Amino acid sequence: MPPAWIETVAEPAAEGLLADVHARVAPDGAPVANILRCQSLHPEGLREHHALYRTLMFGKGALSRACRESIAVAVSAANQCFY
């Protein structure tokens, strides 16, 4: 089943910047999560989205990583998002 109704680029077909970003978001040949693959037609946006995620989840701040993850789970549940 495709990850979305929009066109996406699968990992084996990725080239250039998209291949570089795929390697960053899914190291060691792991599959790229569908939530990220949906942005495959705009590799610059995907790169920046991943950078924002890394900053929010791993950057310095008052909240622990566990607290940040808990908030993400609560928001996803409230939005009925099962990602």
mmCIF file of the N, C-alpha and C atoms, coordinates in Angstrom:
data_MODEL
# 
_entry.id   MODEL 
# 
loop_
_atom_site.group_PDB 
_atom_site.id 
_atom_site.type_symbol 
_atom_site.label_atom_id 
_atom_site.label_alt_id 
_atom_site.label_comp_id 
_atom_site.label_asym_id 
_atom_site.label_entity_id 
_atom_site.label_seq_id 
_atom_site.pdbx_PDB_ins_code 
_atom_site.Cartn_x 
_atom_site.Cartn_y 
_atom_site.Cartn_z 
_atom_site.occupancy 
_atom_site.B_iso_or_equiv 
_atom_site.pdbx_formal_charge 
_atom_site.auth_seq_id 
_atom_site.auth_comp_id 
_atom_site.auth_asym_id 
_atom_site.auth_atom_id 
_atom_site.pdbx_PDB_model_num 
ATOM 1   N N  . MET A 1 1  ? 0.848  -1.179 0.000  1.00 0.00 ? 1  MET A N  1 
ATOM 2   C CA . MET A 1 1  ? 0.000  0.000  0.000  1.00 0.00 ? 1  MET A CA 1 
ATOM 3   C C  . MET A 1 1  ? 0.890  1.237  0.000  1.00 0.00 ? 1  MET A C  1 
ATOM 4   N N  . PRO A 1 2  ? 0.650  2.213  -0.866 1.00 0.00 ? 2  PRO A N  1 
ATOM 5   C CA . PRO A 1 2  ? 1.473  3.421  -0.889 1.00 0.00 ? 2  PRO A CA 1 
ATOM 6   C C  . PRO A 1 2  ? 1.252  4.244  0.377  1.00 0.00 ? 2  PRO A C  1 
ATOM 7   N N  . PRO A 1 3  ? 2.250  5.056  0.753  1.00 0.00 ? 3  PRO A N  1 
ATOM 8   C CA . PRO A 1 3  ? 2.141  5.833  1.984  1.00 0.00 ? 3  PRO A CA 1 
ATOM 9   C C  . PRO A 1 3  ? 1.139  6.967  1.909  1.00 0.00 ? 3  PRO A C  1 
ATOM 10  N N  . ALA A 1 4  ? 0.781  7.392  0.711  1.00 0.00 ? 4  ALA A N  1 
ATOM 11  C CA . ALA A 1 4  ? -0.136 8.519  0.561  1.00 0.00 ? 4  ALA A CA 1 
ATOM 12  C C  . ALA A 1 4  ? -0.682 8.532  -0.858 1.00 0.00 ? 4  ALA A C  1 
ATOM 13  N N  . TRP A 1 5  ? -1.671 9.351  -1.086 1.00 0.00 ? 5  TRP A N  1 
ATOM 14  C CA . TRP A 1 5  ? -2.240 9.454  -2.419 1.00 0.00 ? 5  TRP A CA 1 
ATOM 15  C C  . TRP A 1 5  ? -1.390 10.329 -3.322 1.00 0.00 ? 5  TRP A C  1 
ATOM 16  N N  . ILE A 1 6  ? -0.427 11.043 -2.745 1.00 0.00 ? 6  ILE A N  1 
ATOM 17  C CA . ILE A 1 6  ? 0.461  11.866 -3.558 1.00 0.00 ? 6  ILE A CA 1 
ATOM 18  C C  . ILE A 1 6  ? 1.625  11.018 -4.056 1.00 0.00 ? 6  ILE A C  1 
ATOM 19  N N  . GLU A 1 7  ? 2.246  11.487 -5.101 1.00 0.00 ? 7  GLU A N  1 
ATOM 20  C CA . GLU A 1 7  ? 3.418  10.785 -5.630 1.00 0.00 ? 7  GLU A CA 1 
ATOM 21  C C  . GLU A 1 7  ? 4.564  10.881 -4.629 1.00 0.00 ? 7  GLU A C  1 
ATOM 22  N N  . THR A 1 8  ? 5.292  9.791  -4.461 1.00 0.00 ? 8  THR A N  1 
ATOM 23  C CA . THR A 1 8  ? 6.470  9.779  -3.596 1.00 0.00 ? 8  THR A CA 1 
ATOM 24  C C  . THR A 1 8  ? 7.616  9.117  -4.332 1.00 0.00 ? 8  THR A C  1 
ATOM 25  N N  . VAL A 1 9  ? 8.816  9.306  -3.807 1.00 0.00 ? 9  VAL A N  1 
ATOM 26  C CA . VAL A 1 9  ? 10.003 8.673  -4.369 1.00 0.00 ? 9  VAL A CA 1 
ATOM 27  C C  . VAL A 1 9  ? 10.480 7.628  -3.364 1.00 0.00 ? 9  VAL A C  1 
ATOM 28  N N  . ALA A 1 10 ? 10.512 6.383  -3.778 1.00 0.00 ? 10 ALA A N  1 
ATOM 29  C CA . ALA A 1 10 ? 10.978 5.302  -2.911 1.00 0.00 ? 10 ALA A CA 1 
ATOM 30  C C  . ALA A 1 10 ? 12.492 5.401  -2.728 1.00 0.00 ? 10 ALA A C  1 
ATOM 31  N N  . GLU A 1 11 ? 12.984 4.852  -1.648 1.00 0.00 ? 11 GLU A N  1 
ATOM 32  C CA . GLU A 1 11 ? 14.410 4.943  -1.334 1.00 0.00 ? 11 GLU A CA 1 
ATOM 33  C C  . GLU A 1 11 ? 15.324 4.488  -2.482 1.00 0.00 ? 11 GLU A C  1 
ATOM 34  N N  . PRO A 1 12 ? 15.046 3.363  -3.135 1.00 0.00 ? 12 PRO A N  1 
ATOM 35  C CA . PRO A 1 12 ? 15.968 2.941  -4.210 1.00 0.00 ? 12 PRO A CA 1 
ATOM 36  C C  . PRO A 1 12 ? 16.058 3.919  -5.376 1.00 0.00 ? 12 PRO A C  1 
ATOM 37  N N  . ALA A 1 13 ? 15.021 4.713  -5.585 1.00 0.00 ? 13 ALA A N  1 
ATOM 38  C CA . ALA A 1 13 ? 15.008 5.656  -6.705 1.00 0.00 ? 13 ALA A CA 1 
ATOM 39  C C  . ALA A 1 13 ? 15.527 7.038  -6.316 1.00 0.00 ? 13 ALA A C  1 
ATOM 40  N N  . ALA A 1 14 ? 15.796 7.250  -5.037 1.00 0.00 ? 14 ALA A N  1 
ATOM 41  C CA . ALA A 1 14 ? 16.243 8.567  -4.572 1.00 0.00 ? 14 ALA A CA 1 
ATOM 42  C C  . ALA A 1 14 ? 17.649 8.862  -5.078 1.00 0.00 ? 14 ALA A C  1 
ATOM 43  N N  . GLU A 1 15 ? 17.852 10.106 -5.489 1.00 0.00 ? 15 GLU A N  1 
ATOM 44  C CA . GLU A 1 15 ? 19.160 10.554 -5.975 1.00 0.00 ? 15 GLU A CA 1 
ATOM 45  C C  . GLU A 1 15 ? 19.502 11.895 -5.337 1.00 0.00 ? 15 GLU A C  1 
ATOM 46  N N  . GLY A 1 16 ? 20.769 12.254 -5.370 1.00 0.00 ? 16 GLY A N  1 
ATOM 47  C CA . GLY A 1 16 ? 21.213 13.572 -4.935 1.00 0.00 ? 16 GLY A CA 1 
ATOM 48  C C  . GLY A 1 16 ? 20.831 13.899 -3.512 1.00 0.00 ? 16 GLY A C  1 
ATOM 49  N N  . LEU A 1 17 ? 20.268 15.097 -3.322 1.00 0.00 ? 17 LEU A N  1 
ATOM 50  C CA . LEU A 1 17 ? 19.906 15.567 -1.988 1.00 0.00 ? 17 LEU A CA 1 
ATOM 51  C C  . LEU A 1 17 ? 18.919 14.621 -1.313 1.00 0.00 ? 17 LEU A C  1 
ATOM 52  N N  . LEU A 1 18 ? 17.938 14.117 -2.064 1.00 0.00 ? 18 LEU A N  1 
ATOM 53  C CA . LEU A 1 18 ? 16.959 13.218 -1.462 1.00 0.00 ? 18 LEU A CA 1 
ATOM 54  C C  . LEU A 1 18 ? 17.631 11.956 -0.928 1.00 0.00 ? 18 LEU A C  1 
ATOM 55  N N  . ALA A 1 19 ? 18.555 11.399 -1.667 1.00 0.00 ? 19 ALA A N  1 
ATOM 56  C CA . ALA A 1 19 ? 19.276 10.214 -1.185 1.00 0.00 ? 19 ALA A CA 1 
ATOM 57  C C  . ALA A 1 19 ? 20.064 10.539 0.080  1.00 0.00 ? 19 ALA A C  1 
ATOM 58  N N  . ASP A 1 20 ? 20.676 11.726 0.120  1.00 0.00 ? 20 ASP A N  1 
ATOM 59  C CA . ASP A 1 20 ? 21.416 12.151 1.317  1.00 0.00 ? 20 ASP A CA 1 
ATOM 60  C C  . ASP A 1 20 ? 20.488 12.290 2.522  1.00 0.00 ? 20 ASP A C  1 
ATOM 61  N N  . VAL A 1 21 ? 19.327 12.903 2.299  1.00 0.00 ? 21 VAL A N  1 
ATOM 62  C CA . VAL A 1 21 ? 18.375 13.090 3.397  1.00 0.00 ? 21 VAL A CA 1 
ATOM 63  C C  . VAL A 1 21 ? 17.839 11.736 3.857  1.00 0.00 ? 21 VAL A C  1 
ATOM 64  N N  . HIS A 1 22 ? 17.515 10.861 2.923  1.00 0.00 ? 22 HIS A N  1 
ATOM 65  C CA . HIS A 1 22 ? 17.058 9.517  3.295  1.00 0.00 ? 22 HIS A CA 1 
ATOM 66  C C  . HIS A 1 22 ? 18.101 8.827  4.176  1.00 0.00 ? 22 HIS A C  1 
ATOM 67  N N  . ALA A 1 23 ? 19.361 8.953  3.821  1.00 0.00 ? 23 ALA A N  1 
ATOM 68  C CA . ALA A 1 23 ? 20.425 8.322  4.615  1.00 0.00 ? 23 ALA A CA 1 
ATOM 69  C C  . ALA A 1 23 ? 20.480 8.909  6.023  1.00 0.00 ? 23 ALA A C  1 
ATOM 70  N N  . ARG A 1 24 ? 20.139 10.184 6.157  1.00 0.00 ? 24 ARG A N  1 
ATOM 71  C CA . ARG A 1 24 ? 20.136 10.835 7.476  1.00 0.00 ? 24 ARG A CA 1 
ATOM 72  C C  . ARG A 1 24 ? 18.933 10.421 8.314  1.00 0.00 ? 24 ARG A C  1 
ATOM 73  N N  . VAL A 1 25 ? 17.760 10.361 7.698  1.00 0.00 ? 25 VAL A N  1 
ATOM 74  C CA . VAL A 1 25 ? 16.542 10.079 8.460  1.00 0.00 ? 25 VAL A CA 1 
ATOM 75  C C  . VAL A 1 25 ? 16.336 8.588  8.705  1.00 0.00 ? 25 VAL A C  1 
ATOM 76  N N  . ALA A 1 26 ? 16.965 7.758  7.905  1.00 0.00 ? 26 ALA A N  1 
ATOM 77  C CA . ALA A 1 26 ? 16.834 6.305  8.060  1.00 0.00 ? 26 ALA A CA 1 
ATOM 78  C C  . ALA A 1 26 ? 18.199 5.661  7.812  1.00 0.00 ? 26 ALA A C  1 
ATOM 79  N N  . PRO A 1 27 ? 19.103 5.783  8.783  1.00 0.00 ? 27 PRO A N  1 
ATOM 80  C CA . PRO A 1 27 ? 20.454 5.252  8.585  1.00 0.00 ? 27 PRO A CA 1 
ATOM 81  C C  . PRO A 1 27 ? 20.478 3.729  8.479  1.00 0.00 ? 27 PRO A C  1 
ATOM 82  N N  . ASP A 1 28 ? 21.559 3.234  7.956  1.00 0.00 ? 28 ASP A N  1 
ATOM 83  C CA . ASP A 1 28 ? 21.806 1.787  7.836  1.00 0.00 ? 28 ASP A CA 1 
ATOM 84  C C  . ASP A 1 28 ? 20.779 1.069  6.975  1.00 0.00 ? 28 ASP A C  1 
ATOM 85  N N  . GLY A 1 29 ? 20.219 1.788  5.997  1.00 0.00 ? 29 GLY A N  1 
ATOM 86  C CA . GLY A 1 29 ? 19.300 1.144  5.061  1.00 0.00 ? 29 GLY A CA 1 
ATOM 87  C C  . GLY A 1 29 ? 17.913 0.863  5.606  1.00 0.00 ? 29 GLY A C  1 
ATOM 88  N N  . ALA A 1 30 ? 17.590 1.401  6.775  1.00 0.00 ? 30 ALA A N  1 
ATOM 89  C CA . ALA A 1 30 ? 16.241 1.226  7.324  1.00 0.00 ? 30 ALA A CA 1 
ATOM 90  C C  . ALA A 1 30 ? 15.240 1.913  6.405  1.00 0.00 ? 30 ALA A C  1 
ATOM 91  N N  . PRO A 1 31 ? 14.009 1.449  6.377  1.00 0.00 ? 31 PRO A N  1 
ATOM 92  C CA . PRO A 1 31 ? 13.023 2.127  5.529  1.00 0.00 ? 31 PRO A CA 1 
ATOM 93  C C  . PRO A 1 31 ? 12.708 3.524  6.049  1.00 0.00 ? 31 PRO A C  1 
ATOM 94  N N  . VAL A 1 32 ? 12.471 4.435  5.134  1.00 0.00 ? 32 VAL A N  1 
ATOM 95  C CA . VAL A 1 32 ? 12.086 5.795  5.499  1.00 0.00 ? 32 VAL A CA 1 
ATOM 96  C C  . VAL A 1 32 ? 10.625 5.753  5.945  1.00 0.00 ? 32 VAL A C  1 
ATOM 97  N N  . ALA A 1 33 ? 10.336 6.360  7.081  1.00 0.00 ? 33 ALA A N  1 
ATOM 98  C CA . ALA A 1 33 ? 8.958  6.383  7.587  1.00 0.00 ? 33 ALA A CA 1 
ATOM 99  C C  . ALA A 1 33 ? 8.045  7.066  6.574  1.00 0.00 ? 33 ALA A C  1 
ATOM 100 N N  . ASN A 1 34 ? 6.837  6.553  6.443  1.00 0.00 ? 34 ASN A N  1 
ATOM 101 C CA . ASN A 1 34 ? 5.886  7.109  5.476  1.00 0.00 ? 34 ASN A CA 1 
ATOM 102 C C  . ASN A 1 34 ? 5.626  8.588  5.713  1.00 0.00 ? 34 ASN A C  1 
ATOM 103 N N  . ILE A 1 35 ? 5.602  9.009  6.967  1.00 0.00 ? 35 ILE A N  1 
ATOM 104 C CA . ILE A 1 35 ? 5.353  10.423 7.270  1.00 0.00 ? 35 ILE A CA 1 
ATOM 105 C C  . ILE A 1 35 ? 6.437  11.306 6.654  1.00 0.00 ? 35 ILE A C  1 
ATOM 106 N N  . LEU A 1 36 ? 7.643  10.754 6.498  1.00 0.00 ? 36 LEU A N  1 
ATOM 107 C CA . LEU A 1 36 ? 8.730  11.493 5.870  1.00 0.00 ? 36 LEU A CA 1 
ATOM 108 C C  . LEU A 1 36 ? 8.751  11.279 4.355  1.00 0.00 ? 36 LEU A C  1 
ATOM 109 N N  . ARG A 1 37 ? 8.457  10.083 3.909  1.00 0.00 ? 37 ARG A N  1 
ATOM 110 C CA . ARG A 1 37 ? 8.469  9.797  2.475  1.00 0.00 ? 37 ARG A CA 1 
ATOM 111 C C  . ARG A 1 37 ? 7.452  10.654 1.731  1.00 0.00 ? 37 ARG A C  1 
ATOM 112 N N  . CYS A 1 38 ? 6.401  11.070 2.410  1.00 0.00 ? 38 CYS A N  1 
ATOM 113 C CA . CYS A 1 38 ? 5.388  11.932 1.778  1.00 0.00 ? 38 CYS A CA 1 
ATOM 114 C C  . CYS A 1 38 ? 5.971  13.266 1.333  1.00 0.00 ? 38 CYS A C  1 
ATOM 115 N N  . GLN A 1 39 ? 7.148  13.608 1.844  1.00 0.00 ? 39 GLN A N  1 
ATOM 116 C CA . GLN A 1 39 ? 7.794  14.868 1.464  1.00 0.00 ? 39 GLN A CA 1 
ATOM 117 C C  . GLN A 1 39 ? 8.910  14.655 0.441  1.00 0.00 ? 39 GLN A C  1 
ATOM 118 N N  . SER A 1 40 ? 8.962  13.475 -0.143 1.00 0.00 ? 40 SER A N  1 
ATOM 119 C CA . SER A 1 40 ? 10.087 13.119 -1.004 1.00 0.00 ? 40 SER A CA 1 
ATOM 120 C C  . SER A 1 40 ? 10.204 13.955 -2.280 1.00 0.00 ? 40 SER A C  1 
ATOM 121 N N  . LEU A 1 41 ? 9.134  14.603 -2.713 1.00 0.00 ? 41 LEU A N  1 
ATOM 122 C CA . LEU A 1 41 ? 9.228  15.442 -3.906 1.00 0.00 ? 41 LEU A CA 1 
ATOM 123 C C  . LEU A 1 41 ? 9.821  16.811 -3.598 1.00 0.00 ? 41 LEU A C  1 
ATOM 124 N N  . HIS A 1 42 ? 10.037 17.082 -2.311 1.00 0.00 ? 42 HIS A N  1 
ATOM 125 C CA . HIS A 1 42 ? 10.618 18.366 -1.896 1.00 0.00 ? 42 HIS A CA 1 
ATOM 126 C C  . HIS A 1 42 ? 11.728 18.067 -0.884 1.00 0.00 ? 42 HIS A C  1 
ATOM 127 N N  . PRO A 1 43 ? 12.889 17.594 -1.361 1.00 0.00 ? 43 PRO A N  1 
ATOM 128 C CA . PRO A 1 43 ? 13.942 17.177 -0.443 1.00 0.00 ? 43 PRO A CA 1 
ATOM 129 C C  . PRO A 1 43 ? 14.438 18.272 0.491  1.00 0.00 ? 43 PRO A C  1 
ATOM 130 N N  . GLU A 1 44 ? 14.408 19.523 0.024  1.00 0.00 ? 44 GLU A N  1 
ATOM 131 C CA . GLU A 1 44 ? 14.846 20.617 0.898  1.00 0.00 ? 44 GLU A CA 1 
ATOM 132 C C  . GLU A 1 44 ? 13.897 20.743 2.096  1.00 0.00 ? 44 GLU A C  1 
ATOM 133 N N  . GLY A 1 45 ? 12.606 20.654 1.828  1.00 0.00 ? 45 GLY A N  1 
ATOM 134 C CA . GLY A 1 45 ? 11.616 20.715 2.896  1.00 0.00 ? 45 GLY A CA 1 
ATOM 135 C C  . GLY A 1 45 ? 11.749 19.544 3.850  1.00 0.00 ? 45 GLY A C  1 
ATOM 136 N N  . LEU A 1 46 ? 11.989 18.364 3.302  1.00 0.00 ? 46 LEU A N  1 
ATOM 137 C CA . LEU A 1 46 ? 12.192 17.178 4.136  1.00 0.00 ? 46 LEU A CA 1 
ATOM 138 C C  . LEU A 1 46 ? 13.414 17.359 5.022  1.00 0.00 ? 46 LEU A C  1 
ATOM 139 N N  . ARG A 1 47 ? 14.493 17.865 4.444  1.00 0.00 ? 47 ARG A N  1 
ATOM 140 C CA . ARG A 1 47 ? 15.717 18.094 5.215  1.00 0.00 ? 47 ARG A CA 1 
ATOM 141 C C  . ARG A 1 47 ? 15.440 19.060 6.369  1.00 0.00 ? 47 ARG A C  1 
ATOM 142 N N  . GLU A 1 48 ? 14.739 20.155 6.091  1.00 0.00 ? 48 GLU A N  1 
ATOM 143 C CA . GLU A 1 48 ? 14.456 21.148 7.125  1.00 0.00 ? 48 GLU A CA 1 
ATOM 144 C C  . GLU A 1 48 ? 13.466 20.623 8.158  1.00 0.00 ? 48 GLU A C  1 
ATOM 145 N N  . HIS A 1 49 ? 12.488 19.846 7.723  1.00 0.00 ? 49 HIS A N  1 
ATOM 146 C CA . HIS A 1 49 ? 11.539 19.233 8.653  1.00 0.00 ? 49 HIS A CA 1 
ATOM 147 C C  . HIS A 1 49 ? 12.278 18.313 9.628  1.00 0.00 ? 49 HIS A C  1 
ATOM 148 N N  . HIS A 1 50 ? 13.184 17.519 9.103  1.00 0.00 ? 50 HIS A N  1 
ATOM 149 C CA . HIS A 1 50 ? 13.944 16.606 9.952  1.00 0.00 ? 50 HIS A CA 1 
ATOM 150 C C  . HIS A 1 50 ? 14.842 17.387 10.918 1.00 0.00 ? 50 HIS A C  1 
ATOM 151 N N  . ALA A 1 51 ? 15.438 18.468 10.449 1.00 0.00 ? 51 ALA A N  1 
ATOM 152 C CA . ALA A 1 51 ? 16.271 19.296 11.328 1.00 0.00 ? 51 ALA A CA 1 
ATOM 153 C C  . ALA A 1 51 ? 15.437 19.900 12.454 1.00 0.00 ? 51 ALA A C  1 
ATOM 154 N N  . LEU A 1 52 ? 14.231 20.375 12.124 1.00 0.00 ? 52 LEU A N  1 
ATOM 155 C CA . LEU A 1 52 ? 13.346 20.930 13.152 1.00 0.00 ? 52 LEU A CA 1 
ATOM 156 C C  . LEU A 1 52 ? 12.975 19.855 14.171 1.00 0.00 ? 52 LEU A C  1 
ATOM 157 N N  . TYR A 1 53 ? 12.617 18.678 13.680 1.00 0.00 ? 53 TYR A N  1 
ATOM 158 C CA . TYR A 1 53 ? 12.278 17.568 14.581 1.00 0.00 ? 53 TYR A CA 1 
ATOM 159 C C  . TYR A 1 53 ? 13.442 17.263 15.524 1.00 0.00 ? 53 TYR A C  1 
ATOM 160 N N  . ARG A 1 54 ? 14.649 17.168 14.984 1.00 0.00 ? 54 ARG A N  1 
ATOM 161 C CA . ARG A 1 54 ? 15.830 16.858 15.809 1.00 0.00 ? 54 ARG A CA 1 
ATOM 162 C C  . ARG A 1 54 ? 16.055 17.945 16.863 1.00 0.00 ? 54 ARG A C  1 
ATOM 163 N N  . THR A 1 55 ? 15.861 19.203 16.484 1.00 0.00 ? 55 THR A N  1 
ATOM 164 C CA . THR A 1 55 ? 16.028 20.294 17.436 1.00 0.00 ? 55 THR A CA 1 
ATOM 165 C C  . THR A 1 55 ? 14.982 20.211 18.539 1.00 0.00 ? 55 THR A C  1 
ATOM 166 N N  . LEU A 1 56 ? 13.730 19.998 18.157 1.00 0.00 ? 56 LEU A N  1 
ATOM 167 C CA . LEU A 1 56 ? 12.658 19.951 19.146 1.00 0.00 ? 56 LEU A CA 1 
ATOM 168 C C  . LEU A 1 56 ? 12.780 18.762 20.088 1.00 0.00 ? 56 LEU A C  1 
ATOM 169 N N  . MET A 1 57 ? 13.171 17.620 19.561 1.00 0.00 ? 57 MET A N  1 
ATOM 170 C CA . MET A 1 57 ? 13.196 16.410 20.388 1.00 0.00 ? 57 MET A CA 1 
ATOM 171 C C  . MET A 1 57 ? 14.519 16.200 21.122 1.00 0.00 ? 57 MET A C  1 
ATOM 172 N N  . PHE A 1 58 ? 15.615 16.694 20.576 1.00 0.00 ? 58 PHE A N  1 
ATOM 173 C CA . PHE A 1 58 ? 16.922 16.415 21.166 1.00 0.00 ? 58 PHE A CA 1 
ATOM 174 C C  . PHE A 1 58 ? 17.684 17.653 21.609 1.00 0.00 ? 58 PHE A C  1 
ATOM 175 N N  . GLY A 1 59 ? 17.185 18.846 21.272 1.00 0.00 ? 59 GLY A N  1 
ATOM 176 C CA . GLY A 1 59 ? 17.875 20.085 21.624 1.00 0.00 ? 59 GLY A CA 1 
ATOM 177 C C  . GLY A 1 59 ? 17.789 20.378 23.119 1.00 0.00 ? 59 GLY A C  1 
ATOM 178 N N  . LYS A 1 60 ? 18.589 21.331 23.530 1.00 0.00 ? 60 LYS A N  1 
ATOM 179 C CA . LYS A 1 60 ? 18.564 21.741 24.934 1.00 0.00 ? 60 LYS A CA 1 
ATOM 180 C C  . LYS A 1 60 ? 17.235 22.405 25.248 1.00 0.00 ? 60 LYS A C  1 
ATOM 181 N N  . GLY A 1 61 ? 16.784 22.201 26.469 1.00 0.00 ? 61 GLY A N  1 
ATOM 182 C CA . GLY A 1 61 ? 15.537 22.818 26.896 1.00 0.00 ? 61 GLY A CA 1 
ATOM 183 C C  . GLY A 1 61 ? 15.157 22.317 28.278 1.00 0.00 ? 61 GLY A C  1 
ATOM 184 N N  . ALA A 1 62 ? 14.085 22.856 28.808 1.00 0.00 ? 62 ALA A N  1 
ATOM 185 C CA . ALA A 1 62 ? 13.649 22.523 30.162 1.00 0.00 ? 62 ALA A CA 1 
ATOM 186 C C  . ALA A 1 62 ? 12.999 21.142 30.242 1.00 0.00 ? 62 ALA A C  1 
ATOM 187 N N  . LEU A 1 63 ? 12.494 20.638 29.126 1.00 0.00 ? 63 LEU A N  1 
ATOM 188 C CA . LEU A 1 63 ? 11.801 19.351 29.146 1.00 0.00 ? 63 LEU A CA 1 
ATOM 189 C C  . LEU A 1 63 ? 12.751 18.201 28.841 1.00 0.00 ? 63 LEU A C  1 
ATOM 190 N N  . SER A 1 64 ? 12.547 17.087 29.529 1.00 0.00 ? 64 SER A N  1 
ATOM 191 C CA . SER A 1 64 ? 13.342 15.890 29.255 1.00 0.00 ? 64 SER A CA 1 
ATOM 192 C C  . SER A 1 64 ? 12.870 15.263 27.942 1.00 0.00 ? 64 SER A C  1 
ATOM 193 N N  . ARG A 1 65 ? 13.680 14.391 27.414 1.00 0.00 ? 65 ARG A N  1 
ATOM 194 C CA . ARG A 1 65 ? 13.312 13.676 26.179 1.00 0.00 ? 65 ARG A CA 1 
ATOM 195 C C  . ARG A 1 65 ? 12.032 12.875 26.411 1.00 0.00 ? 65 ARG A C  1 
ATOM 196 N N  . ALA A 1 66 ? 11.939 12.213 27.572 1.00 0.00 ? 66 ALA A N  1 
ATOM 197 C CA . ALA A 1 66 ? 10.747 11.422 27.885 1.00 0.00 ? 66 ALA A CA 1 
ATOM 198 C C  . ALA A 1 66 ? 9.505  12.307 27.924 1.00 0.00 ? 66 ALA A C  1 
ATOM 199 N N  . CYS A 1 67 ? 9.622  13.493 28.492 1.00 0.00 ? 67 CYS A N  1 
ATOM 200 C CA . CYS A 1 67 ? 8.490  14.421 28.558 1.00 0.00 ? 67 CYS A CA 1 
ATOM 201 C C  . CYS A 1 67 ? 8.090  14.876 27.157 1.00 0.00 ? 67 CYS A C  1 
ATOM 202 N N  . ARG A 1 68 ? 9.054  15.155 26.321 1.00 0.00 ? 68 ARG A N  1 
ATOM 203 C CA . ARG A 1 68 ? 8.766  15.578 24.941 1.00 0.00 ? 68 ARG A CA 1 
ATOM 204 C C  . ARG A 1 68 ? 8.039  14.472 24.193 1.00 0.00 ? 68 ARG A C  1 
ATOM 205 N N  . GLU A 1 69 ? 8.508  13.235 24.354 1.00 0.00 ? 69 GLU A N  1 
ATOM 206 C CA . GLU A 1 69 ? 7.861  12.092 23.706 1.00 0.00 ? 69 GLU A CA 1 
ATOM 207 C C  . GLU A 1 69 ? 6.440  11.909 24.230 1.00 0.00 ? 69 GLU A C  1 
ATOM 208 N N  . SER A 1 70 ? 6.251  12.091 25.527 1.00 0.00 ? 70 SER A N  1 
ATOM 209 C CA . SER A 1 70 ? 4.920  11.952 26.126 1.00 0.00 ? 70 SER A CA 1 
ATOM 210 C C  . SER A 1 70 ? 3.958  12.985 25.550 1.00 0.00 ? 70 SER A C  1 
ATOM 211 N N  . ILE A 1 71 ? 4.426  14.197 25.384 1.00 0.00 ? 71 ILE A N  1 
ATOM 212 C CA . ILE A 1 71 ? 3.595  15.250 24.788 1.00 0.00 ? 71 ILE A CA 1 
ATOM 213 C C  . ILE A 1 71 ? 3.235  14.883 23.352 1.00 0.00 ? 71 ILE A C  1 
ATOM 214 N N  . ALA A 1 72 ? 4.202  14.389 22.597 1.00 0.00 ? 72 ALA A N  1 
ATOM 215 C CA . ALA A 1 72 ? 3.946  13.991 21.208 1.00 0.00 ? 72 ALA A CA 1 
ATOM 216 C C  . ALA A 1 72 ? 2.905  12.874 21.148 1.00 0.00 ? 72 ALA A C  1 
ATOM 217 N N  . VAL A 1 73 ? 2.991  11.924 22.051 1.00 0.00 ? 73 VAL A N  1 
ATOM 218 C CA . VAL A 1 73 ? 2.020  10.822 22.082 1.00 0.00 ? 73 VAL A CA 1 
ATOM 219 C C  . VAL A 1 73 ? 0.636  11.352 22.434 1.00 0.00 ? 73 VAL A C  1 
ATOM 220 N N  . ALA A 1 74 ? 0.562  12.240 23.420 1.00 0.00 ? 74 ALA A N  1 
ATOM 221 C CA . ALA A 1 74 ? -0.729 12.804 23.833 1.00 0.00 ? 74 ALA A CA 1 
ATOM 222 C C  . ALA A 1 74 ? -1.376 13.594 22.694 1.00 0.00 ? 74 ALA A C  1 
ATOM 223 N N  . VAL A 1 75 ? -0.581 14.391 22.002 1.00 0.00 ? 75 VAL A N  1 
ATOM 224 C CA . VAL A 1 75 ? -1.113 15.185 20.886 1.00 0.00 ? 75 VAL A CA 1 
ATOM 225 C C  . VAL A 1 75 ? -1.569 14.257 19.764 1.00 0.00 ? 75 VAL A C  1 
ATOM 226 N N  . SER A 1 76 ? -0.788 13.246 19.453 1.00 0.00 ? 76 SER A N  1 
ATOM 227 C CA . SER A 1 76 ? -1.179 12.299 18.403 1.00 0.00 ? 76 SER A CA 1 
ATOM 228 C C  . SER A 1 76 ? -2.482 11.584 18.771 1.00 0.00 ? 76 SER A C  1 
ATOM 229 N N  . ALA A 1 77 ? -2.615 11.189 20.033 1.00 0.00 ? 77 ALA A N  1 
ATOM 230 C CA . ALA A 1 77 ? -3.847 10.524 20.475 1.00 0.00 ? 77 ALA A CA 1 
ATOM 231 C C  . ALA A 1 77 ? -5.037 11.477 20.368 1.00 0.00 ? 77 ALA A C  1 
ATOM 232 N N  . ALA A 1 78 ? -4.854 12.731 20.793 1.00 0.00 ? 78 ALA A N  1 
ATOM 233 C CA . ALA A 1 78 ? -5.940 13.706 20.713 1.00 0.00 ? 78 ALA A CA 1 
ATOM 234 C C  . ALA A 1 78 ? -6.356 13.953 19.266 1.00 0.00 ? 78 ALA A C  1 
ATOM 235 N N  . ASN A 1 79 ? -5.400 13.887 18.341 1.00 0.00 ? 79 ASN A N  1 
ATOM 236 C CA . ASN A 1 79 ? -5.666 14.083 16.919 1.00 0.00 ? 79 ASN A CA 1 
ATOM 237 C C  . ASN A 1 79 ? -6.084 12.789 16.220 1.00 0.00 ? 79 ASN A C  1 
ATOM 238 N N  . GLN A 1 80 ? -6.182 11.710 16.972 1.00 0.00 ? 80 GLN A N  1 
ATOM 239 C CA . GLN A 1 80 ? -6.492 10.388 16.419 1.00 0.00 ? 80 GLN A CA 1 
ATOM 240 C C  . GLN A 1 80 ? -5.509 10.004 15.313 1.00 0.00 ? 80 GLN A C  1 
ATOM 241 N N  . CYS A 1 81 ? -4.252 10.368 15.536 1.00 0.00 ? 81 CYS A N  1 
ATOM 242 C CA . CYS A 1 81 ? -3.159 10.035 14.615 1.00 0.00 ? 81 CYS A CA 1 
ATOM 243 C C  . CYS A 1 81 ? -2.425 8.823  15.175 1.00 0.00 ? 81 CYS A C  1 
ATOM 244 N N  . PHE A 1 82 ? -2.363 7.765  14.407 1.00 0.00 ? 82 PHE A N  1 
ATOM 245 C CA . PHE A 1 82 ? -1.748 6.536  14.905 1.00 0.00 ? 82 PHE A CA 1 
ATOM 246 C C  . PHE A 1 82 ? -0.321 6.362  14.445 1.00 0.00 ? 82 PHE A C  1 
ATOM 247 N N  . TYR A 1 83 ? 0.282  7.433  13.933 1.00 0.00 ? 83 TYR A N  1 
ATOM 248 C CA . TYR A 1 83 ? 1.680  7.386  13.554 1.00 0.00 ? 83 TYR A CA 1 
ATOM 249 C C  . TYR A 1 83 ? 2.485  7.209  14.819 1.00 0.00 ? 83 TYR A C  1 
# 
